[in-house]
Amino acid sequence: MRKGIKANRAWLKSFLLGGGALFLVVSLVLYPETAFNSSLEGLQIWWEVVFPALLPFFIASEILMGFGVVHFLGVLLEPFMRPVFRVPGPGAFVMAMGLASGYPIGAKLTSRLREQGLITRSEGERLVSFTNTADPLFMFGAVAVGFFHDVSLGVTLAVAHYSSSLLTGIAMRFHDPRGETSPPMETSREFFLVRAVKAMHNARLKDGRPFGTLIGDSVMNSIQTLLMIGGLMMIFSVLIEVMSLIDITTLLAHVFAFILMLLGLPTDLSTAMISGLFEITLGAKATSEFKDTLPMIYVMAIVSTIVAWSGLCVHAQVASLLSTTDIRYKPYLFARMLHGLLAGVITVIVWNPVQRYLLTSDAAIPAFLQQLPNNSFSNLWSRLEFIGFRVLLLLLALIGIAILINAVQTIVSRKKR
């Protein structure tokens, strides 16, 4: 019986995949001009925004892993990451880079940790579920400033996005309770900073690559990953445009309108949700067009849901990155749906408190964000400086938390003796 069900599922999967590929090819033949223009648009976004924004941080993360910095942070943050998220200490490095740099660097680094044997399959599925998030640059720059022309909305969006992301991580700690667990890092009784430095030194020696080789490998791996991301962005750009031409998006809009009606939300937002289903930027932009006609609390709730969901384009990137390991995609899909739901609900909950108390003065918004014009984020240096500062700040914050936790543990263990 079970074999028959599995066989039927395999046949259905083959039919759906083959049909989807055939649909894409036929669409390219029937609408060559549309396909060309939309793919060119996807290529332009990738070349002007995604490639220069992510390449430095992909390279930097590869170098840091080669130098053993991940092992250093792993020893320090082991007492924090395991009890809270049920992942080993090196997951803190992925969390910091993912929160600051955005999609899909969390998935990229999770797959690298799995390839190096620092996490198990279950831990990788938990880790990628909450570390692959949007970055502050996108939420403040592209959405709040670029689409809504109001930087204060970025505060609400960021609060809802990151709090729901952490809640998703806590919820996913219950995923695969019987899954394999990686051994703790450096369990000797030496002072924790000494253990962390030794772990970093041993990891660098184990890697063994000279500095020049490490740089070259980091650049090659990063560019290969970004080429994959660019290709997927072009494919989805074509797919979205073709689906709108043949009215498939209209059919899907009726389905989303029914869901919104059940939730008591304006059904006009269904068209924006269709765009967000496939691509995060298009969805956020489409939703912003309702800012003058619908209550902002509902508009921002849908934007938060779209940003947390991240779009099928990002999902395809994550699935491709995880395919080099045994980490499964389905737990990530469930986590994205949970994250989107939590982000929308939290946005509604925090909307009035943030607007009344946190944004009563300009002091609630960082000074450098108050002074940026609408097109500031198109400047490459501003983009890199913004993300780099966030990465450094998060890493320093995590190290501070680690030192505090380890110091408390050291004091408690001495008292027990």
C-alpha positions as CSV (number, residue, x, y, z in Angstrom):
1,M,0.0,0.0,0.0
2,R,2.7,2.5,1.0
3,K,4.8,1.6,-2.0
4,G,1.8,2.3,-4.2
5,I,1.3,5.7,-2.6
6,K,5.0,6.6,-3.0
7,A,4.9,5.5,-6.6
8,N,1.8,7.7,-7.3
9,R,3.5,10.7,-5.6
10,A,6.6,10.1,-7.7
11,W,4.5,10.0,-10.9
12,L,2.6,13.2,-9.8
13,K,5.9,15.0,-9.0
14,S,7.3,14.0,-12.4
15,F,4.2,15.2,-14.1
16,L,4.1,18.6,-12.3
17,L,7.8,19.3,-12.8
18,G,7.7,18.3,-16.5
19,G,4.5,20.3,-17.0
20,G,6.1,23.4,-15.3
21,A,9.2,23.2,-17.5
22,L,7.1,22.8,-20.6
23,F,5.0,25.8,-19.6
24,L,8.1,27.9,-19.2
25,V,9.5,26.9,-22.6
26,V,6.2,27.5,-24.4
27,S,5.8,30.9,-22.7
28,L,9.2,31.9,-23.9
29,V,8.2,30.9,-27.5
30,L,4.8,32.6,-27.4
31,Y,6.0,35.8,-25.7
32,P,9.6,36.3,-26.7
33,E,9.6,40.1,-26.4
34,T,8.0,40.0,-22.9
35,A,10.4,37.3,-21.8
36,F,13.4,39.3,-23.0
37,N,12.3,42.5,-21.3
38,S,11.4,40.9,-18.0
39,S,14.6,38.8,-17.9
40,L,16.6,42.0,-18.6
41,E,14.8,43.7,-15.7
42,G,15.7,40.8,-13.4
43,L,19.3,41.0,-14.6
44,Q,19.4,44.7,-14.0
45,I,18.2,44.4,-10.4
46,W,20.7,41.6,-9.8
47,W,23.6,43.4,-11.3
48,E,22.9,46.8,-9.7
49,V,21.7,45.8,-6.3
50,V,22.1,42.1,-5.4
51,F,25.6,41.4,-6.8
52,P,27.4,44.4,-5.2
53,A,25.5,44.2,-2.0
54,L,26.1,40.5,-1.3
55,L,29.4,39.7,-2.9
56,P,31.6,41.3,-0.2
57,F,29.8,39.6,2.6
58,F,29.8,36.2,0.9
59,I,33.6,36.5,0.5
60,A,34.1,37.8,4.0
61,S,32.0,35.0,5.5
62,E,34.0,32.4,3.6
63,I,37.3,33.9,4.8
64,L,36.1,34.1,8.4
65,M,35.1,30.4,8.3
66,G,38.6,29.5,6.9
67,F,40.3,31.4,9.7
68,G,38.3,29.6,12.3
69,V,36.3,32.7,13.6
70,V,33.1,30.6,13.4
71,H,34.7,28.1,15.9
72,F,35.7,31.0,18.1
73,L,32.1,32.3,18.3
74,G,30.9,28.7,18.6
75,V,32.7,28.1,21.8
76,L,31.6,31.4,23.2
77,L,27.9,31.2,22.3
78,E,27.4,27.5,22.9
79,P,25.6,28.2,26.2
80,F,23.2,30.6,24.5
81,M,22.4,28.9,21.2
82,R,21.7,25.3,22.5
83,P,19.2,26.1,25.2
84,V,17.3,28.7,23.2
85,F,17.3,27.3,19.6
86,R,18.8,23.8,20.0
87,V,21.6,24.5,17.6
88,P,25.3,24.6,18.4
89,G,27.4,27.7,19.0
90,P,28.5,28.3,15.4
91,G,24.9,29.0,14.5
92,A,25.4,32.4,16.2
93,F,27.7,33.4,13.3
94,V,25.0,32.5,10.8
95,M,22.4,34.3,12.8
96,A,24.5,37.5,12.9
97,M,25.3,37.5,9.2
98,G,21.8,36.5,8.2
99,L,20.1,39.2,10.3
100,A,22.4,41.9,9.0
101,S,23.0,40.9,5.4
102,G,19.6,39.5,4.4
103,Y,18.5,36.8,2.0
104,P,19.9,34.2,1.2
105,I,23.1,34.4,3.2
106,G,21.6,32.5,6.1
107,A,20.9,29.5,3.9
108,K,24.4,29.8,2.3
109,L,26.2,29.7,5.6
110,T,24.0,27.0,7.0
111,S,24.9,24.7,4.1
112,R,28.6,25.5,4.6
113,L,28.4,24.6,8.3
114,R,26.7,21.3,7.4
115,E,29.4,20.6,4.8
116,Q,32.0,21.1,7.4
117,G,30.2,18.8,9.9
118,L,29.7,21.5,12.5
119,I,25.9,20.9,12.6
120,T,23.7,17.9,12.0
121,R,20.8,17.7,9.5
122,S,18.2,18.5,12.1
123,E,20.2,21.4,13.5
124,G,20.7,22.8,10.0
125,E,16.9,22.7,9.4
126,R,16.3,24.5,12.7
127,L,19.1,27.1,12.0
128,V,18.1,28.1,8.5
129,S,14.4,28.5,9.6
130,F,15.2,31.7,11.5
131,T,18.5,33.0,10.2
132,N,17.5,33.5,6.5
133,T,15.8,36.9,7.0
134,A,15.5,40.3,5.3
135,D,18.1,42.9,6.1
136,P,17.6,46.4,7.7
137,L,18.8,47.9,4.4
138,F,15.9,46.4,2.5
139,M,13.3,47.2,5.2
140,F,14.4,50.8,5.9
141,G,15.8,51.7,2.5
142,A,13.7,49.9,-0.1
143,V,10.4,49.5,1.6
144,A,10.0,52.4,4.2
145,V,11.9,55.1,2.3
146,G,11.7,53.9,-1.3
147,F,8.0,52.7,-1.5
148,F,6.3,54.4,1.4
149,H,8.5,57.6,1.7
150,D,8.4,57.3,5.4
151,V,11.4,56.0,7.2
152,S,9.5,55.6,10.5
153,L,7.6,52.7,9.1
154,G,10.8,50.8,8.9
155,V,10.9,50.7,12.7
156,T,7.5,48.9,12.9
157,L,8.6,46.6,10.1
158,A,11.9,45.7,11.7
159,V,10.4,45.2,15.1
160,A,7.8,42.8,13.7
161,H,10.2,41.0,11.4
162,Y,13.0,40.3,13.8
163,S,10.8,39.5,16.8
164,S,8.7,37.0,14.7
165,S,12.0,35.6,13.3
166,L,13.3,34.8,16.8
167,L,9.9,33.4,17.8
168,T,10.0,31.2,14.8
169,G,13.5,30.0,15.8
170,I,12.2,29.2,19.3
171,A,9.2,27.3,17.9
172,M,11.4,25.4,15.5
173,R,13.6,24.1,18.3
174,F,10.9,21.5,18.7
175,H,11.4,20.3,15.2
176,D,12.7,16.7,14.9
177,P,13.0,16.1,18.7
178,R,14.7,12.8,18.1
179,G,17.1,14.1,15.5
180,E,20.9,13.7,15.9
181,T,22.7,16.3,18.0
182,S,26.2,17.6,17.4
183,P,28.8,17.2,20.2
184,P,29.5,20.3,22.3
185,M,32.5,22.3,21.3
186,E,35.7,22.3,23.5
187,T,34.5,20.9,26.8
188,S,37.7,21.4,28.7
189,R,37.8,23.3,32.0
190,E,40.0,26.0,30.7
191,F,38.9,29.7,30.8
192,F,36.3,30.1,28.0
193,L,38.3,32.7,26.1
194,V,41.3,30.4,26.0
195,R,39.1,27.5,24.8
196,A,37.6,29.8,22.1
197,V,41.0,30.9,20.8
198,K,42.3,27.3,20.8
199,A,39.3,26.2,18.8
200,M,39.9,29.0,16.3
201,H,43.6,28.1,16.0
202,N,42.9,24.4,15.5
203,A,40.2,25.1,12.9
204,R,42.6,27.3,10.9
205,L,45.3,24.6,11.0
206,K,42.7,22.0,10.0
207,D,41.6,24.1,7.0
208,G,45.3,24.3,6.0
209,R,44.8,26.6,2.9
210,P,47.3,29.5,2.4
211,F,45.9,33.0,2.5
212,G,46.0,33.4,-1.3
213,T,44.3,30.1,-1.9
214,L,41.6,30.9,0.7
215,I,40.9,34.3,-1.0
216,G,40.7,32.7,-4.4
217,D,38.4,30.0,-3.2
218,S,36.2,32.5,-1.4
219,V,35.8,34.6,-4.5
220,M,35.1,31.7,-6.8
221,N,32.5,30.1,-4.5
222,S,30.8,33.5,-3.8
223,I,30.5,34.4,-7.5
224,Q,29.2,30.9,-8.4
225,T,26.5,31.3,-5.7
226,L,25.6,34.8,-7.0
227,L,25.3,33.6,-10.6
228,M,22.8,31.0,-9.4
229,I,20.8,33.7,-7.6
230,G,20.9,35.9,-10.7
231,G,19.6,33.1,-12.9
232,L,16.7,32.4,-10.6
233,M,15.8,36.1,-10.4
234,M,15.7,36.3,-14.2
235,I,13.6,33.1,-14.5
236,F,11.0,34.3,-11.9
237,S,10.9,37.7,-13.4
238,V,9.9,36.1,-16.7
239,L,7.5,33.7,-15.0
240,I,5.6,36.5,-13.1
241,E,5.2,38.6,-16.2
242,V,3.9,35.7,-18.3
243,M,1.5,34.6,-15.6
244,S,0.0,38.0,-15.5
245,L,-0.4,38.0,-19.3
246,I,-2.4,34.8,-19.3
247,D,-4.5,35.8,-16.3
248,I,-3.2,33.1,-13.9
249,T,-2.5,35.8,-11.3
250,T,-6.1,37.0,-11.6
251,L,-7.3,33.5,-10.7
252,L,-4.9,33.3,-7.7
253,A,-6.1,36.8,-6.6
254,H,-9.6,35.5,-6.1
255,V,-8.3,32.8,-3.8
256,F,-6.3,35.3,-1.7
257,A,-9.3,37.7,-1.7
258,F,-11.4,34.9,-0.1
259,I,-8.7,34.3,2.5
260,L,-8.5,38.0,3.3
261,M,-12.3,38.2,3.6
262,L,-12.3,35.4,6.2
263,L,-9.6,37.3,8.1
264,G,-11.6,40.6,8.0
265,L,-8.9,42.3,5.9
266,P,-9.5,44.5,2.8
267,T,-9.8,42.2,-0.3
268,D,-8.1,44.8,-2.5
269,L,-4.8,43.7,-1.1
270,S,-5.1,40.3,-2.8
271,T,-3.4,41.5,-6.0
272,A,-0.4,42.7,-4.0
273,M,-0.2,39.4,-2.1
274,I,0.0,37.6,-5.5
275,S,3.1,39.6,-6.4
276,G,4.5,38.9,-2.9
277,L,3.9,35.2,-3.3
278,F,6.5,35.1,-6.1
279,E,8.9,38.0,-5.4
280,I,9.4,40.0,-2.2
281,T,10.3,43.4,-3.8
282,L,7.4,43.4,-6.3
283,G,5.0,42.4,-3.5
284,A,6.1,45.2,-1.1
285,K,5.9,47.7,-4.0
286,A,2.5,46.6,-5.0
287,T,1.2,46.8,-1.4
288,S,2.6,50.3,-1.0
289,E,0.2,51.5,-3.7
290,F,-2.7,51.1,-1.3
291,K,-1.1,53.4,1.4
292,D,-3.5,56.3,0.5
293,T,-6.7,54.3,0.1
294,L,-6.6,51.7,2.9
295,P,-5.8,51.8,6.7
296,M,-2.0,51.8,7.1
297,I,-2.2,49.1,9.8
298,Y,-3.6,46.6,7.3
299,V,-1.2,47.7,4.6
300,M,1.9,47.3,6.9
301,A,0.6,43.9,8.1
302,I,0.5,42.6,4.6
303,V,4.0,44.0,3.9
304,S,5.3,42.3,7.0
305,T,3.8,39.0,5.9
306,I,5.3,39.4,2.4
307,V,8.8,40.3,3.7
308,A,8.8,37.4,6.1
309,W,7.5,34.9,3.5
310,S,10.2,36.3,1.2
311,G,8.7,35.1,-2.1
312,L,9.1,31.9,-4.1
313,C,12.2,33.4,-5.8
314,V,14.1,33.4,-2.5
315,H,12.6,30.0,-1.7
316,A,14.1,28.6,-5.0
317,Q,17.5,30.1,-4.0
318,V,17.4,28.5,-0.6
319,A,16.4,25.1,-2.0
320,S,19.3,25.3,-4.5
321,L,21.8,26.2,-1.7
322,L,20.5,23.4,0.6
323,S,20.5,20.9,-2.2
324,T,24.3,20.4,-1.8
325,T,23.6,19.0,1.7
326,D,21.0,16.6,3.2
327,I,19.1,19.5,4.8
328,R,15.5,19.2,3.8
329,Y,13.5,22.1,2.3
330,K,10.1,21.3,3.8
331,P,10.9,22.4,7.3
332,Y,12.1,25.7,5.9
333,L,8.8,26.1,3.9
334,F,6.8,25.5,7.1
335,A,9.0,28.1,9.0
336,R,8.5,30.7,6.3
337,M,4.7,30.3,6.6
338,L,4.9,30.5,10.4
339,H,7.2,33.5,10.2
340,G,4.8,35.3,7.7
341,L,1.8,34.7,10.0
342,L,3.6,35.8,13.1
343,A,5.0,38.9,11.4
344,G,1.6,40.0,10.2
345,V,0.0,39.5,13.7
346,I,2.9,41.2,15.5
347,T,2.6,44.2,13.2
348,V,-1.0,44.7,14.1
349,I,-0.1,44.3,17.8
350,V,2.8,46.7,17.9
351,W,1.4,49.3,15.4
352,N,-0.2,51.6,17.9
353,P,2.5,51.3,20.6
354,V,5.3,52.0,18.1
355,Q,3.5,55.0,16.6
356,R,2.5,56.5,19.9
357,Y,5.6,55.9,22.1
358,L,8.6,54.9,20.1
359,L,8.1,57.4,17.3
360,T,6.9,60.5,19.3
361,S,10.3,62.1,18.4
362,D,13.0,61.8,15.8
363,A,15.3,60.3,18.5
364,A,13.5,57.0,17.9
365,I,15.0,56.8,14.4
366,P,18.8,56.5,13.9
367,A,20.2,59.9,12.9
368,F,21.8,58.6,9.7
369,L,18.4,57.3,8.5
370,Q,16.7,60.6,9.2
371,Q,19.1,62.4,6.9
372,L,19.1,60.0,4.0
373,P,17.2,61.1,0.9
374,N,15.0,58.6,-1.0
375,N,17.6,57.5,-3.4
376,S,20.5,57.2,-0.9
377,F,20.5,53.5,-0.9
378,S,21.3,53.3,-4.6
379,N,24.8,54.4,-3.7
380,L,27.1,51.4,-3.5
381,W,29.2,52.7,-0.7
382,S,26.2,53.6,1.5
383,R,24.9,50.1,1.0
384,L,28.1,48.4,2.0
385,E,28.7,50.7,4.9
386,F,25.2,50.2,6.2
387,I,25.3,46.4,6.1
388,G,28.9,46.2,7.3
389,F,28.2,48.3,10.3
390,R,25.2,46.0,11.2
391,V,27.3,42.9,10.9
392,L,30.0,44.3,13.1
393,L,27.5,45.6,15.7
394,L,25.7,42.2,15.8
395,L,28.9,40.2,16.2
396,L,30.1,42.5,19.0
397,A,26.7,42.2,20.7
398,L,26.9,38.4,20.5
399,I,30.4,38.3,21.9
400,G,29.3,40.5,24.8
401,I,26.4,38.2,25.5
402,A,28.7,35.2,25.3
403,I,31.2,36.7,27.7
404,L,28.4,37.5,30.2
405,I,26.9,34.0,30.0
406,N,30.3,32.2,30.3
407,A,31.3,34.5,33.2
408,V,28.1,33.6,35.1
409,Q,28.6,29.9,34.4
410,T,32.2,30.1,35.6
411,I,31.1,31.8,38.9
412,V,28.3,29.3,39.5
413,S,30.6,26.3,38.9
414,R,33.2,27.7,41.3
415,K,30.6,28.1,44.0
416,K,29.5,24.5,43.6
417,R,33.1,23.3,44.1
